[in-house]
Amino acid sequence: MADSRRPPISDLRSTNRCLLYYITDRTAFPGDELTRCRRLLEKIAEAARAGVDYIQLREKDLSTRQLEALAREAAEIADQLGTENGERKTALLINSRTDVALAAHAAGVHLRSQDISPREVREIWSRLSRADPSVRQAPILGVSCHSPAEVDRAAADAATFAVFAPVFEKKDAPTAKPTGLAQLMEACNARIPVLALGGVTVSNALSCLEAGAAGIAAIRLFQETQVASVVETLRNLKKSGS
């Protein structure tokens, strides 16, 4: 069933709330595989309690069976935990795998630029939801974009939001050419919310929001910090800049 507590998709772009998107990477945690997965689920729970809007399960190296098992646990956590006042819930998206998202009862899918279109995913999801009432009626679909044109295409293809990257230079990917704030500003003219990704920190996040970004997407910014503190800081930036 659709979550009535989450704002309608059409309201996301106009909301003054800074949308926050945690992208997971369990391989950054120390220890064996079991320990890394446990640490990841703990971080997902922390992010959900802190009020992060979206979490992308991006564990691309796992087998389908392993990914589905992890996704089921993560989806259960995301469904059960929300902010303390209970007004919102965190939505879990599965990277690229519509089949796993459906099997795990996740809220949606994050699509890479070379994946099938959001419109095709919606059609698949709609057919299955009519046959199975346990399937959420309307998936949340994020799309990775690297140019304003790709963002416009994602909007035309019925994406919920776009993630625009890399905005800034990334220490772990120095050869990736950053798009810069000017390109981000142009991308933010699209009809869907645009989240800034790539080298975004607490220090430079405000410049992304001032360029028109509806929110911030990140791995380390959430995974290597006290999430509640980062969430409070970023949302206060949005309020102060509005």
C-alpha positions in Angstrom: 0.0 0.0 0.0 1.1 3.6 -0.6 2.4 5.4 2.4 -0.1 8.2 3.1 2.4 9.9 5.5 4.9 10.7 2.7 4.2 13.9 0.6 2.8 13.2 -2.9 5.4 13.2 -5.6 4.0 16.4 -7.0 4.7 18.1 -3.7 8.4 17.2 -3.3 9.7 19.9 -5.5 7.9 22.7 -3.7 8.5 21.6 -0.2 10.9 23.7 1.9 12.2 20.5 3.5 15.8 19.5 2.5 15.5 16.0 1.0 18.3 13.7 2.2 19.5 10.5 0.5 21.9 8.1 2.1 23.6 5.7 -0.4 25.0 2.6 1.3 28.4 1.0 1.0 28.9 -1.9 3.4 32.4 -2.6 2.1 33.6 0.6 3.9 32.9 -1.0 7.3 35.7 -3.2 8.8 35.3 -6.9 9.6 34.0 -9.9 7.8 30.9 -10.0 5.6 28.5 -10.8 8.5 29.9 -7.9 10.5 29.8 -5.5 7.6 26.1 -6.3 6.9 25.2 -6.0 10.6 27.0 -2.6 10.7 25.2 -1.5 7.6 21.8 -2.4 9.0 22.6 -0.5 12.2 23.5 2.6 10.1 20.2 2.2 8.1 18.3 2.1 11.4 20.2 5.2 12.6 19.4 7.1 9.3 15.7 6.1 9.5 15.5 7.3 13.1 17.2 10.6 12.1 14.6 11.3 9.4 16.6 10.7 6.3 14.1 10.6 3.4 15.6 8.0 1.2 18.1 5.2 1.5 19.6 3.5 -1.6 20.8 0.0 -1.0 23.8 0.0 -3.4 25.5 -3.3 -2.7 26.2 -4.1 -6.3 28.7 -7.0 -5.6 26.2 -9.2 -3.8 24.5 -12.1 -5.5 20.7 -11.8 -6.1 20.0 -14.0 -3.1 22.3 -12.1 -0.8 21.0 -8.8 -2.0 17.4 -9.8 -1.6 18.0 -11.1 2.0 19.7 -7.9 2.9 17.1 -5.8 1.2 14.3 -7.5 3.1 15.9 -6.7 6.5 16.6 -3.1 5.4 13.1 -2.6 4.1 11.6 -3.9 7.4 13.8 -1.4 9.3 12.9 1.5 7.1 9.2 0.6 7.4 9.3 0.4 11.2 11.5 3.4 12.0 10.8 7.0 11.4 11.3 10.3 13.0 10.4 10.6 16.7 7.2 12.4 16.0 6.2 9.7 13.5 5.2 12.1 10.7 7.4 10.6 8.1 9.0 7.3 7.1 12.2 6.6 5.4 11.9 5.0 1.9 14.3 2.2 0.9 15.3 2.1 -2.8 17.2 -0.7 -4.4 20.0 0.2 -6.8 19.1 -0.9 -10.4 17.2 -4.1 -9.4 13.5 -3.8 -9.8 13.0 -7.5 -9.2 14.8 -7.3 -5.8 12.9 -4.2 -4.9 9.6 -5.9 -5.6 10.6 -9.1 -3.8 11.8 -7.2 -0.7 8.7 -4.9 -0.6 11.0 -1.9 -0.9 9.6 1.6 -1.7 11.2 1.8 -5.1 14.3 1.6 -7.3 17.3 3.8 -8.0 18.0 3.6 -11.7 21.4 4.2 -13.4 21.5 6.2 -16.5 21.9 3.0 -18.7 19.0 1.2 -17.0 15.5 0.8 -18.3 13.4 4.0 -18.0 11.4 5.0 -15.0 8.2 4.8 -17.1 9.0 1.1 -17.9 9.5 0.4 -14.2 6.2 2.0 -13.3 4.4 -0.1 -15.9 6.0 -3.3 -14.5 5.2 -2.3 -11.0 1.6 -1.4 -11.8 0.9 -4.7 -13.4 2.3 -6.6 -10.4 0.4 -4.4 -7.9 -2.9 -5.2 -9.6 -2.1 -8.9 -9.2 -0.6 -8.7 -5.7 -2.1 -6.3 -3.1 1.1 -6.5 -1.0 3.0 -4.6 -3.7 3.2 -0.9 -3.1 1.0 0.9 -5.6 3.4 3.6 -6.7 7.1 3.2 -6.6 9.6 6.0 -5.8 12.1 6.1 -8.6 15.4 8.0 -8.4 17.6 8.3 -11.5 21.3 9.0 -11.7 22.0 12.0 -14.1 25.2 13.7 -15.2 23.9 16.5 -17.3 20.9 18.8 -17.4 19.7 17.0 -20.5 19.7 13.7 -18.6 17.7 15.3 -15.8 15.1 16.6 -18.3 14.9 13.1 -19.8 14.3 11.6 -16.4 11.5 14.0 -15.7 9.9 13.2 -19.0 10.2 9.5 -18.2 8.2 9.9 -15.0 11.1 9.7 -12.5 10.3 10.8 -8.9 13.6 12.7 -8.6 17.1 12.9 -10.1 20.5 12.6 -8.5 22.9 14.9 -10.2 26.6 14.1 -10.0 29.4 14.7 -9.5 28.9 18.3 -8.4 32.4 18.6 -6.8 35.7 16.8 -7.1 35.8 13.5 -5.2 38.9 12.5 -3.3 38.3 8.8 -4.2 37.7 9.5 -7.9 40.0 12.4 -8.9 39.7 11.6 -12.6 35.9 12.1 -12.6 35.3 15.6 -13.9 33.0 17.6 -11.6 29.9 19.2 -13.2 30.1 22.3 -11.0 27.4 24.5 -9.5 26.5 26.2 -12.8 25.5 22.8 -14.4 23.7 21.9 -11.2 21.7 25.2 -11.3 20.7 24.5 -14.9 19.7 20.9 -14.0 17.5 22.2 -11.2 15.2 23.9 -13.7 13.7 20.5 -14.4 10.1 19.5 -13.3 11.3 17.1 -10.7 13.4 17.5 -7.6 17.2 17.4 -8.1 19.5 16.1 -5.4 23.2 17.0 -5.4 25.8 14.2 -5.2 29.6 14.0 -5.4 32.0 15.6 -3.0 29.2 17.3 -1.1 30.1 18.1 2.5 28.5 20.0 5.4 30.7 23.0 4.3 29.6 23.2 0.7 26.1 21.8 0.9 24.6 25.3 1.2 26.0 26.3 -2.2 24.1 23.3 -3.7 20.9 24.3 -2.1 21.3 27.9 -3.2 21.9 26.6 -6.8 18.4 25.1 -6.6 19.0 21.5 -5.4 16.1 20.1 -3.4 18.4 18.1 -1.3 21.7 16.2 -0.8 22.7 12.7 -1.6 25.8 11.1 -0.2 27.6 8.0 1.0 30.3 9.1 3.5 28.5 12.2 4.6 25.9 10.0 6.3 27.8 6.7 6.7 30.9 8.0 8.5 29.1 10.5 10.8 26.5 10.8 13.5 23.5 10.9 11.1 21.2 12.9 13.4 23.7 15.7 13.7 24.3 15.9 9.9 20.5 15.8 9.2 19.9 18.7 11.7 22.7 20.7 10.1 21.6 20.2 6.6 18.0 21.0 7.3 18.9 24.1 9.2 21.0 25.2 6.1 17.9 24.9 4.0 15.8 26.9 6.5 18.4 29.7 6.7 18.8 29.9 3.0 15.1 30.0 2.2 
